[in-house]
Amino acid sequence: MIGEQPPEVSASGDRAMAAGGSIGVAISGDNTRVVLLPPEAVHWARTVQAPAGAGYLSGSASGVFVGREDELTDLRRMLTGQGTAAVTQAPVRAIHGLGGVGKSTLALQYAHRYRREYTLVWWITAESAESIVKSLSGLAMSLCPQWAGSAGPDERAAWSILWLQEHPDWLLIFDNIENPAHLQPYLGTLHRGHHLATSRKATGWHALAPVMSLGLLPLDKATDLLCTLAFPNDTATDRDRYAARALARDLGCLPLALEQAGAYAFQTGTDLDTYRESLGLYLNESAEGIDPERTIAVIWDHTIAAIADRDPLAVTLLNAMAWLAPDDIPRSLLAPLAPTPIALANALGVLHTYNMVAFITKRTVSIHRLVQTVLSTRGAPPRGRDDAERAVHKAIPTGAEDRATSEQWQQLLPHITALAESVQLDHTDANETRSAYNEAAQYLRRQGRDAHTILLRQAVLAHNEQVLGDTHPDTLASRNNLALAYQAAGNLKQAIPLLKTTLTQSEQTLGDTHPDTLNTRNNLAAAYQTAGNLKQAIPLYETTLTQREQTLGDTHPDTLASRNNLAAAYEEAGDLNQAISLYETTLTQREQTLGDTHPDTLNTRNNLALAYQTAGDLNQAIPLYETTLTQSEQTLGDTHPNTLASRNNLAAAYRAAGDLNRAISLYETTLTQREQTLGDTHPNTLNTRNNLALAYEEAGDLNRAIPLLVTALRQCEQILGHDHPTTLIFRDNLAYARRQLSA
């Protein structure tokens, strides 16, 4: 990745066109990444219309919907009425509340009730940033299979974002958002439809969406719901309603508990008084609040027993699903646990009849989180975890990595991660499961998502330490990989001790110049450098470079990487003479061995230009920047992140040289492209907006500079916080400009 100059200081939705009609689109997963869509994809995104009734919902609207009509009406009023109030974002309504109160059900009912008001409705599993990207990729497959069928998940998600920017009157439902900040990138770039979010989180919404707090049902409404479910074919008698009222009160008026109790009573023919007595609830009427997990647990044994009598396979599936992610469990993942597809379908149907699973589609099944919590806290049988591990192992993609296997990984990753999250101290995963964790982590690493592998790396390391021993080569490798995952996530306090331990053990067991030892030493140096500890980093880099020159040769790729890394450390330490000398050597060797336009060559040329500029030698720096920008545009495209960084750096060099006309022109182009590809509030966009404002200021155009600085400061405060170092720089820049205006 080409490095970029930091925000500059004063002297005191939404896309970018590239050559050939390509467009760069930013997607916001664990890390923001820009995907370049080819011209044919851009054409389809602009011209494909959603057919009547298009969309995806996580289930059908049940005929039973009792007690939430007021909320449904209010939800519609808020979504249609917030357009003029929410100036910079689409109208949003967030529903939050405890598990089992019916947040997702209300969102689903809204979607079905007002389906004809939208050109498209799309349900998004939103527990993580990556799950949002995965759900968006499915939208491309639905609307444009002729292109999306041969594209990867990131490309599909980028296409969907572009389509949503081009077309109006859609509804996106973000279900079960764990971190409200994950919604922000979409509110910033998608303005032509409605966003509806559900979340158990009651806080964090003040800057994003008006909030509807969804609580328990009123007792009368809870009684109506229970009677509707238990007596669907008859009118409830006064005695029935009295019994239903008592049971509803004892169940705390929790919708999920009412649904399961009503389903049990109807399916088994048990009257409500008898069912209530068998549960032994009799909760104190004056007790404050309810415990949803306890409420579900007390009705559990009866429901499980009824299901087991009807279809034992259904219980097997339920216990296995307790260890997987709750949403979008592929039927194909569960298939090895059933003798035939028909048996699988029948068992899932039984679970749905008893409201033990939330949604079923032709391809997936979802289990309610509260049901899953009760299963795990009550101790799901160990056989259930064994079954889940066996199913996951059989589902690991094999063969060459292509579009099809990438899609399989996207479906499987949440469930592998869920298994890793639930590793127990008294349980040693099978070797096959450890292998699944490792393969999943390696896939994510190849996708540039190493920060997302921590749980998987932890599980692999724990297994290797327990089974292979503390200094086995595989254990050392897994410890190194976990450290790199921590570092990618910005957790250096965890990464550095792990790398130190791994380096010591590698030196002792593998030898001082073993390739794995050299890699670990380089990684530890990089971690120290990131932490700002150059006194520790530089000696490690120097040792690694010397040993790689001796063992691998002067122009081996690893040697060149070490030389580049050492040069960067020297530059950061202020030793520009040594840094420039090493960069010059590395650039020459990379041009000779990798070619003039290889990404590593472009990176080194940019680094050398930065070093020259830092040394005040703009005559050397500017031609290198110009060459790097031209080659980046030709090889990477006009809106690739590295190209944008090169353009920003060249503009800064022109500005430093006093060539404000060329600097301003480049900054304006870079700002437009970053707004369109990264979004209006991405840190790099904020950086460029600040830099353009300062260039205007130096050119004497304060009327254009100050509005940009005001915008940059406001957005920086919102995104980074009022006390972030970059915010402080922007605030000082604005204050200086205003003083200049009043002088």
Secondary structure, 3 states (H helix, E strand, C coil): CCCCCCCCCCCCCCCEECHHHCEEEEEECCCEEEEEECHHHHHHHHHCCCCCCCEECCCCCCCCCCCCHHHHHHHHHHHHHCCCCCCCCCCEEEEECCCCCCHHHHHHHHHHHCHHHCCEEEEEECCCHHHHHHHHHHHHHHHCHHHHCCCCHHHHHHHHHHHHHHCCCEEEEEECCCCHHHHHHHHHHCCCCEEEEEECCCCCCCCCCCEEECCCCCHHHHHHHHHHHHCCCCCCCHHHHHHHHHHHHHCCCCHHHHHHHHHHHHHHCCCHHHHHHHHCCCCCCCCCCCCHHHHHHHCHHHHHHHHHHHCHHHHHHHHHHCCCCCCCEEHHHHHHHCCCHHHHHHHHHHHHHCCCCCEECCCEEECCHHHHHHHHHCCCCHHHHHHHHHHHHHHCCCCCCCHHHHHHHHHHHHHHHHHHHCCCCCCCCCHHHHHHHHHHHHHHHHCCCHHHHHHHHHHHHHHHHHHCCCCCHHHHHHHHHHHHHHHHCCCHHHHHHHHHHHHHHHHHHCCCCCHHHHHHHHHHHHHHHHCCCHHHHHHHHHHHHHHHHHHCCCCCHHHHHHHHHHHHHHHHCCCHHHHHHHHHHHHHHHHHHCCCCCHHHHHHHHHHHHHHHHCCCHHHHHHHHHHHHHHHHHHCCCCCHHHHHHHHHHHHHHHHCCCHHHHHHHHHHHHHHHHHHCCCCCHHHHHHHHHHHHHHHHCCCHHHHHHHHHHHHHHHHHHHCCCCHHHHHHHHHHHHHHHHHHC
